[in-house]
Amino acid sequence: MDETVAIIGGGIAGAGVAYHLSEHTEASITVFERNAIGAETTARSTAVFRQMGDSELDPMKRYAMRLYNEFLADPRATPRYDPIGRLELATDDEHAAPLRAAEPSVGAYVEGEELAAITPVPELETDAVTGALYDPNAGIFSPVELTHEFVERARENGVEFLSNTEVTDIETDDGGVTAVRTASERHPTTRVVCAAGPWNLALGRLVGLELPLRHTLAPIARLEPTEALPHPLPNIKHGASGYYFLGQPDGTVLAGHSPGSYADAGTEYDPETVPETVPEEVRSGMTDAIERFLPSLLDAEIVEEWVGVRSLTPDGHPIVGPTAVGGFSIVAFNSEGIQLAPATGRVIAANVADETQPGYAEAVSPARFDGDWTGE
């Protein structure tokens, strides 16, 4: 049987894998998406791109931005990018210390009283701010359109995308994958790449793996200010509470709460049953954060809200690569899919094509974990 790859998930992760595989292999590639392309976890993303974060992942983010710049220069779809900047706020010395120690390449540390002198955010109340990490180069993508940029390029290379086609089973024989099944058809395959966001846990169990992932809810409310803001609000996050705000090109502001640590996360959520409204305790926390940092938004109207399900990994790094089940690979993020999808696609492609792995592959490899989920 010639090399065939079934990719489960048609969001930014699966589309990124499909594109890279089509650039590096001659395999027959099919992407199975249970909904419309990019309509699930990717569509619920805030799609922030920034260099702040774990320094081990910086090479992955740099690879992504280089590739995205190529896409923006010669687009197949409409991958809009808006550089709005980012401020991570600290209101005590404990949370200010790591911001002061950040590498200059990811932003400049600014004392609280200096913020008004360097950032054009007159709406920001700085009295309670000890200091902030300011990154003027951070911005936001249009996540669904960016996904379609990968899709169109992969299609040019012969990849087939099946939307509204849910994988219901993964067949194995003698320790390796042999086929995926949908409601209406069996698709023989030599490899399966599971890139299905919060559905990865359930899909892993189909081949006998208990993946080291936990879920957390990601509630977001879209606010419409009573008076138009003079410019898009930067991405402003209060690290201690996890609440953040993000200006949009249409003048609205997204308010949300980022996931906590792996230890704090719930075990698992079924995305099909998660409520679509922001929980009352999160809504209350948003109001407190607005009153503290952006009081001009207190009268803003909530015009839209949703709740996503995000995956967290034990060490905060993605889990990308082959597992102990022959031909079965995993792509699981720790809430940075837009920033890391290109590099994870490159890792999978190098594995399938038997090419030299990029230097960051070890930092995201499933082999760094021990346990029954590996099938060993």
ZADO-101894 format. One record per residue (C-alpha): x negated, y negated, z negated; residue number from 0. Coordinates in nm, 2 decimals. Each point is the difference from the previous one (the first is absolute). Layout:
<nodes>
{node {X, Y, Z}, NUM};
...
</nodes>
This chain:
<nodes>
{node {0.00, 0.00, 0.00}, 0};
{node {-0.13, -0.34, 0.09}, 1};
{node {-0.05, -0.26, -0.28}, 2};
{node {0.33, -0.15, -0.09}, 3};
{node {0.06, -0.24, -0.28}, 4};
{node {0.34, -0.08, -0.17}, 5};
{node {-0.01, -0.32, -0.20}, 6};
{node {0.28, -0.04, -0.25}, 7};
{node {0.09, -0.36, -0.05}, 8};
{node {0.04, -0.29, 0.25}, 9};
{node {-0.10, -0.29, -0.22}, 10};
{node {-0.33, -0.19, 0.00}, 11};
{node {-0.19, 0.31, -0.13}, 12};
{node {0.13, 0.25, 0.25}, 13};
{node {-0.02, -0.24, 0.29}, 14};
{node {-0.36, -0.09, -0.09}, 15};
{node {-0.09, 0.37, -0.01}, 16};
{node {0.17, 0.06, 0.33}, 17};
{node {-0.19, -0.28, 0.17}, 18};
{node {-0.34, 0.10, -0.13}, 19};
{node {0.06, 0.37, 0.08}, 20};
{node {0.10, -0.10, 0.36}, 21};
{node {-0.32, -0.20, 0.03}, 22};
{node {-0.24, 0.27, -0.13}, 23};
{node {0.16, 0.34, 0.10}, 24};
{node {0.17, 0.17, 0.29}, 25};
{node {0.26, 0.16, -0.23}, 26};
{node {0.37, 0.00, 0.07}, 27};
{node {0.14, -0.23, -0.26}, 28};
{node {0.37, -0.04, -0.12}, 29};
{node {0.12, -0.24, -0.27}, 30};
{node {0.31, 0.09, -0.19}, 31};
{node {0.19, -0.28, -0.17}, 32};
{node {0.32, 0.06, -0.19}, 33};
{node {0.13, -0.36, 0.07}, 34};
{node {-0.10, -0.27, 0.25}, 35};
{node {-0.37, -0.06, 0.04}, 36};
{node {-0.13, -0.21, -0.28}, 37};
{node {0.34, -0.03, -0.17}, 38};
{node {-0.07, 0.17, -0.33}, 39};
{node {-0.28, -0.08, -0.25}, 40};
{node {-0.19, -0.22, 0.26}, 41};
{node {0.30, -0.23, 0.05}, 42};
{node {0.03, -0.05, -0.38}, 43};
{node {-0.36, -0.11, -0.03}, 44};
{node {-0.11, -0.36, -0.06}, 45};
{node {-0.28, 0.07, 0.25}, 46};
{node {-0.26, -0.21, -0.18}, 47};
{node {-0.36, 0.03, 0.13}, 48};
{node {-0.28, -0.11, -0.23}, 49};
{node {-0.35, 0.11, -0.09}, 50};
{node {0.06, -0.01, -0.38}, 51};
{node {0.01, 0.33, -0.17}, 52};
{node {-0.23, 0.31, -0.04}, 53};
{node {-0.34, -0.08, 0.16}, 54};
{node {-0.03, 0.37, 0.11}, 55};
{node {0.29, -0.06, 0.24}, 56};
{node {-0.14, -0.32, 0.15}, 57};
{node {-0.15, 0.17, 0.30}, 58};
{node {0.34, 0.15, 0.08}, 59};
{node {0.16, -0.34, -0.01}, 60};
{node {-0.27, -0.15, 0.22}, 61};
{node {0.06, 0.27, 0.25}, 62};
{node {0.37, -0.07, 0.00}, 63};
{node {-0.04, -0.38, 0.05}, 64};
{node {-0.24, 0.06, 0.29}, 65};
{node {0.25, 0.23, 0.16}, 66};
{node {0.29, -0.24, -0.07}, 67};
{node {-0.19, -0.28, 0.15}, 68};
{node {-0.04, 0.21, 0.32}, 69};
{node {0.38, 0.06, -0.01}, 70};
{node {0.08, -0.37, -0.05}, 71};
{node {-0.23, -0.10, 0.29}, 72};
{node {0.16, 0.25, 0.24}, 73};
{node {0.34, 0.10, -0.14}, 74};
{node {0.24, 0.26, 0.12}, 75};
{node {0.27, -0.10, -0.24}, 76};
{node {0.03, -0.31, -0.22}, 77};
{node {-0.23, 0.06, -0.30}, 78};
{node {0.04, -0.34, -0.16}, 79};
{node {-0.25, -0.11, -0.27}, 80};
{node {0.04, -0.30, -0.23}, 81};
{node {-0.30, -0.11, -0.20}, 82};
{node {0.16, -0.15, -0.31}, 83};
{node {-0.27, 0.06, -0.27}, 84};
{node {0.03, 0.18, -0.34}, 85};
{node {-0.03, -0.10, -0.36}, 86};
{node {-0.04, 0.26, -0.28}, 87};
{node {0.08, -0.17, -0.32}, 88};
{node {-0.13, 0.07, -0.35}, 89};
{node {0.15, -0.15, -0.31}, 90};
{node {-0.25, 0.14, -0.26}, 91};
{node {-0.37, 0.07, -0.01}, 92};
{node {0.04, 0.37, 0.02}, 93};
{node {0.16, -0.02, 0.34}, 94};
{node {-0.22, -0.29, 0.11}, 95};
{node {-0.33, 0.19, -0.05}, 96};
{node {0.03, 0.24, 0.29}, 97};
{node {0.11, -0.29, 0.23}, 98};
{node {-0.31, -0.19, -0.10}, 99};
{node {-0.22, 0.31, 0.08}, 100};
{node {0.15, 0.06, 0.35}, 101};
{node {-0.23, 0.00, 0.30}, 102};
{node {0.00, -0.34, 0.18}, 103};
{node {0.11, 0.18, 0.32}, 104};
{node {0.34, 0.07, -0.15}, 105};
{node {0.08, -0.35, -0.13}, 106};
{node {-0.12, -0.28, -0.22}, 107};
{node {0.07, -0.02, -0.37}, 108};
{node {0.16, -0.33, -0.10}, 109};
{node {0.07, -0.12, -0.35}, 110};
{node {0.36, -0.08, -0.07}, 111};
{node {-0.03, -0.37, -0.02}, 112};
{node {-0.18, -0.01, 0.34}, 113};
{node {0.27, 0.18, 0.20}, 114};
{node {0.19, -0.31, 0.09}, 115};
{node {-0.32, -0.15, 0.14}, 116};
{node {-0.07, 0.29, 0.25}, 117};
{node {0.33, 0.16, 0.09}, 118};
{node {0.30, -0.17, 0.18}, 119};
{node {0.26, 0.15, -0.23}, 120};
{node {0.17, -0.29, -0.18}, 121};
{node {0.28, 0.24, -0.10}, 122};
{node {-0.24, 0.20, -0.23}, 123};
{node {0.01, -0.08, -0.37}, 124};
{node {-0.36, 0.04, -0.12}, 125};
{node {0.03, -0.09, -0.37}, 126};
{node {0.00, 0.37, -0.11}, 127};
{node {-0.26, 0.11, 0.25}, 128};
{node {-0.35, 0.08, -0.14}, 129};
{node {-0.15, 0.07, 0.34}, 130};
{node {0.07, 0.14, 0.34}, 131};
{node {-0.16, 0.19, 0.29}, 132};
{node {0.07, -0.20, 0.31}, 133};
{node {-0.03, 0.17, 0.35}, 134};
{node {0.09, -0.24, 0.28}, 135};
{node {-0.03, 0.27, 0.26}, 136};
{node {0.26, 0.24, -0.13}, 137};
{node {0.32, 0.02, 0.21}, 138};
{node {0.30, 0.20, 0.10}, 139};
{node {0.09, 0.21, 0.30}, 140};
{node {0.33, 0.09, 0.14}, 141};
{node {-0.01, 0.37, -0.11}, 142};
{node {0.24, 0.16, 0.24}, 143};
{node {-0.14, -0.19, 0.30}, 144};
{node {-0.35, 0.10, -0.10}, 145};
{node {0.11, 0.36, -0.02}, 146};
{node {0.13, -0.03, 0.36}, 147};
{node {-0.34, -0.13, 0.11}, 148};
{node {-0.15, 0.34, -0.10}, 149};
{node {0.30, 0.18, 0.15}, 150};
{node {-0.02, -0.17, 0.35}, 151};
{node {-0.37, 0.07, 0.02}, 152};
{node {0.04, 0.36, -0.11}, 153};
{node {0.28, 0.04, 0.26}, 154};
{node {-0.23, -0.12, 0.27}, 155};
{node {-0.23, 0.28, -0.10}, 156};
{node {0.28, 0.26, 0.02}, 157};
{node {0.12, 0.03, -0.36}, 158};
{node {0.37, 0.09, -0.03}, 159};
{node {0.21, -0.17, -0.27}, 160};
{node {0.32, 0.16, -0.11}, 161};
{node {0.21, -0.23, -0.21}, 162};
{node {0.31, 0.10, -0.20}, 163};
{node {-0.16, 0.35, -0.02}, 164};
{node {-0.06, 0.13, -0.35}, 165};
{node {-0.24, 0.28, -0.07}, 166};
{node {0.19, 0.25, -0.21}, 167};
{node {-0.27, 0.27, -0.04}, 168};
{node {-0.37, 0.07, 0.06}, 169};
{node {-0.08, 0.36, 0.09}, 170};
{node {-0.33, 0.16, -0.11}, 171};
{node {-0.16, 0.34, 0.07}, 172};
{node {-0.32, 0.14, -0.15}, 173};
{node {-0.07, -0.33, -0.19}, 174};
{node {0.04, -0.23, 0.30}, 175};
{node {0.28, -0.20, 0.16}, 176};
{node {0.17, 0.14, 0.31}, 177};
{node {0.30, -0.22, 0.07}, 178};
{node {0.23, -0.27, -0.12}, 179};
{node {0.38, 0.03, 0.01}, 180};
{node {0.26, -0.27, 0.05}, 181};
{node {0.38, 0.05, -0.02}, 182};
{node {0.01, 0.11, 0.36}, 183};
{node {-0.34, 0.13, 0.10}, 184};
{node {-0.32, 0.19, -0.09}, 185};
{node {-0.32, -0.18, 0.11}, 186};
{node {-0.31, 0.23, 0.00}, 187};
{node {-0.31, -0.19, -0.11}, 188};
{node {-0.36, 0.05, -0.11}, 189};
{node {-0.02, -0.30, -0.23}, 190};
{node {0.24, -0.20, -0.22}, 191};
{node {-0.08, -0.35, -0.13}, 192};
{node {0.23, -0.10, -0.28}, 193};
{node {0.03, -0.38, 0.00}, 194};
{node {0.35, -0.04, -0.13}, 195};
{node {-0.04, -0.24, -0.30}, 196};
{node {0.22, 0.10, -0.29}, 197};
{node {0.11, 0.31, 0.19}, 198};
{node {-0.35, 0.14, -0.02}, 199};
{node {0.06, 0.17, -0.33}, 200};
{node {0.30, 0.21, 0.13}, 201};
{node {-0.18, 0.08, 0.33}, 202};
{node {-0.31, 0.12, -0.18}, 203};
{node {0.21, 0.24, -0.20}, 204};
{node {0.12, 0.16, 0.33}, 205};
{node {-0.36, 0.14, 0.04}, 206};
{node {-0.05, 0.07, -0.37}, 207};
{node {-0.18, -0.32, -0.10}, 208};
{node {0.08, -0.22, -0.30}, 209};
{node {-0.17, -0.32, 0.10}, 210};
{node {-0.15, -0.23, -0.27}, 211};
{node {0.24, -0.28, 0.08}, 212};
{node {0.25, -0.19, -0.22}, 213};
{node {0.27, -0.25, 0.10}, 214};
{node {0.09, -0.34, -0.11}, 215};
{node {0.27, -0.24, 0.10}, 216};
{node {-0.08, -0.31, 0.20}, 217};
{node {0.29, -0.25, -0.04}, 218};
{node {0.00, -0.31, 0.22}, 219};
{node {0.24, -0.30, 0.02}, 220};
{node {0.00, -0.25, 0.28}, 221};
{node {0.06, -0.36, -0.14}, 222};
{node {0.13, -0.29, 0.20}, 223};
{node {-0.11, -0.33, -0.16}, 224};
{node {0.27, -0.27, -0.04}, 225};
{node {-0.24, -0.24, 0.18}, 226};
{node {-0.24, 0.11, 0.27}, 227};
{node {-0.36, 0.04, -0.11}, 228};
{node {-0.25, -0.22, 0.18}, 229};
{node {-0.21, 0.30, 0.10}, 230};
{node {0.01, 0.38, -0.05}, 231};
{node {-0.08, 0.09, -0.36}, 232};
{node {-0.32, 0.20, -0.04}, 233};
{node {0.00, 0.35, -0.14}, 234};
{node {0.00, -0.08, -0.38}, 235};
{node {-0.04, 0.29, -0.25}, 236};
{node {-0.01, 0.00, -0.37}, 237};
{node {-0.23, 0.29, -0.08}, 238};
{node {0.11, 0.06, -0.36}, 239};
{node {0.37, 0.03, 0.08}, 240};
{node {-0.02, 0.14, 0.35}, 241};
{node {0.25, -0.26, 0.14}, 242};
{node {-0.09, -0.16, 0.33}, 243};
{node {0.14, -0.25, 0.25}, 244};
{node {-0.06, -0.01, 0.38}, 245};
{node {0.10, -0.27, 0.24}, 246};
{node {0.16, 0.11, 0.33}, 247};
{node {-0.02, -0.17, 0.34}, 248};
{node {0.38, -0.08, -0.01}, 249};
{node {-0.04, -0.20, -0.32}, 250};
{node {0.13, 0.27, -0.24}, 251};
{node {-0.20, 0.14, -0.29}, 252};
{node {-0.04, 0.37, -0.09}, 253};
{node {-0.01, 0.06, -0.37}, 254};
{node {-0.10, 0.35, -0.12}, 255};
{node {-0.16, 0.21, -0.26}, 256};
{node {-0.31, 0.21, 0.10}, 257};
{node {-0.04, 0.36, -0.12}, 258};
{node {-0.19, 0.06, -0.32}, 259};
{node {-0.26, 0.27, -0.06}, 260};
{node {0.02, 0.37, 0.08}, 261};
{node {0.04, 0.07, -0.37}, 262};
{node {0.30, -0.24, -0.02}, 263};
{node {0.17, 0.13, 0.32}, 264};
{node {0.30, 0.23, 0.00}, 265};
{node {-0.05, 0.35, 0.13}, 266};
{node {0.22, -0.01, 0.31}, 267};
{node {0.29, -0.20, 0.15}, 268};
{node {0.22, 0.12, 0.29}, 269};
{node {0.00, -0.30, 0.24}, 270};
{node {0.35, 0.10, 0.11}, 271};
{node {0.15, -0.07, -0.34}, 272};
{node {-0.19, -0.31, -0.11}, 273};
{node {0.23, -0.30, -0.06}, 274};
{node {-0.03, -0.28, 0.25}, 275};
{node {0.03, -0.28, -0.26}, 276};
{node {-0.28, -0.13, -0.22}, 277};
{node {0.03, 0.14, -0.36}, 278};
{node {0.13, -0.25, -0.25}, 279};
{node {-0.32, 0.02, -0.22}, 280};
{node {-0.21, -0.08, 0.31}, 281};
{node {0.23, -0.28, 0.10}, 282};
{node {-0.04, -0.14, -0.35}, 283};
{node {-0.38, 0.02, 0.03}, 284};
{node {0.00, -0.17, 0.33}, 285};
{node {0.20, -0.29, -0.15}, 286};
{node {-0.25, -0.03, -0.28}, 287};
{node {-0.29, -0.01, 0.24}, 288};
{node {0.18, -0.26, 0.22}, 289};
{node {0.06, -0.22, -0.30}, 290};
{node {-0.36, 0.04, -0.11}, 291};
{node {-0.18, -0.06, 0.34}, 292};
{node {0.25, -0.12, 0.26}, 293};
{node {0.28, -0.19, -0.17}, 294};
{node {0.11, -0.16, 0.32}, 295};
{node {0.14, 0.34, 0.11}, 296};
{node {0.22, 0.05, -0.31}, 297};
{node {0.31, -0.10, 0.21}, 298};
{node {-0.10, 0.20, 0.30}, 299};
{node {0.27, 0.25, 0.12}, 300};
{node {-0.07, 0.37, 0.04}, 301};
{node {0.10, 0.06, 0.36}, 302};
{node {-0.13, 0.36, 0.04}, 303};
{node {-0.14, 0.27, -0.23}, 304};
{node {-0.13, 0.35, 0.03}, 305};
{node {-0.19, 0.26, -0.19}, 306};
{node {-0.28, 0.21, 0.15}, 307};
{node {-0.17, 0.31, -0.13}, 308};
{node {-0.38, -0.02, -0.01}, 309};
{node {-0.25, 0.28, -0.06}, 310};
{node {-0.29, -0.03, -0.25}, 311};
{node {-0.31, 0.22, -0.01}, 312};
{node {-0.20, 0.08, -0.32}, 313};
{node {-0.30, -0.22, 0.09}, 314};
{node {0.17, -0.27, 0.21}, 315};
{node {-0.17, 0.12, 0.32}, 316};
{node {0.20, 0.15, 0.29}, 317};
{node {0.00, 0.38, 0.05}, 318};
{node {-0.10, 0.07, 0.36}, 319};
{node {-0.12, 0.32, 0.16}, 320};
{node {0.04, 0.38, 0.02}, 321};
{node {0.14, 0.21, -0.29}, 322};
{node {-0.06, 0.36, -0.08}, 323};
{node {0.30, 0.10, 0.22}, 324};
{node {-0.16, 0.06, 0.34}, 325};
{node {0.09, -0.28, 0.25}, 326};
{node {0.19, -0.20, -0.26}, 327};
{node {-0.12, -0.35, -0.07}, 328};
{node {0.13, -0.28, -0.22}, 329};
{node {0.01, -0.38, 0.03}, 330};
{node {0.12, -0.16, -0.32}, 331};
{node {-0.06, -0.36, -0.10}, 332};
{node {-0.01, -0.18, -0.33}, 333};
{node {0.22, -0.29, 0.11}, 334};
{node {-0.24, -0.15, 0.26}, 335};
{node {0.13, 0.17, 0.32}, 336};
{node {-0.03, -0.31, 0.23}, 337};
{node {-0.36, -0.06, -0.10}, 338};
{node {-0.12, 0.36, 0.01}, 339};
{node {0.20, 0.18, 0.27}, 340};
{node {-0.25, -0.06, 0.28}, 341};
{node {-0.29, 0.14, -0.20}, 342};
{node {0.20, 0.30, -0.12}, 343};
{node {0.09, 0.07, 0.36}, 344};
{node {-0.36, -0.01, 0.09}, 345};
{node {-0.08, 0.26, -0.28}, 346};
{node {0.26, 0.24, 0.13}, 347};
{node {-0.11, -0.04, 0.36}, 348};
{node {-0.37, 0.07, -0.09}, 349};
{node {0.11, 0.32, -0.19}, 350};
{node {0.21, 0.13, 0.29}, 351};
{node {-0.26, -0.09, 0.26}, 352};
{node {-0.28, 0.14, -0.21}, 353};
{node {-0.18, -0.34, 0.01}, 354};
{node {-0.22, -0.16, -0.26}, 355};
{node {0.22, -0.14, -0.27}, 356};
{node {-0.01, -0.37, -0.08}, 357};
{node {-0.18, -0.09, -0.32}, 358};
{node {0.31, -0.06, -0.19}, 359};
{node {0.15, 0.34, 0.06}, 360};
{node {-0.15, 0.15, -0.32}, 361};
{node {0.17, -0.27, -0.21}, 362};
{node {0.35, 0.11, 0.12}, 363};
{node {-0.05, 0.37, 0.05}, 364};
{node {0.24, 0.25, -0.17}, 365};
{node {-0.31, 0.20, -0.10}, 366};
{node {-0.08, -0.25, -0.28}, 367};
{node {0.29, 0.15, -0.20}, 368};
{node {0.02, 0.34, -0.17}, 369};
{node {0.32, 0.18, -0.07}, 370};
{node {0.27, 0.23, 0.13}, 371};
{node {0.12, -0.24, 0.26}, 372};
{node {-0.30, 0.08, 0.21}, 373};
{node {0.12, 0.36, 0.03}, 374};
{node {-0.32, 0.13, -0.15}, 375};
</nodes>
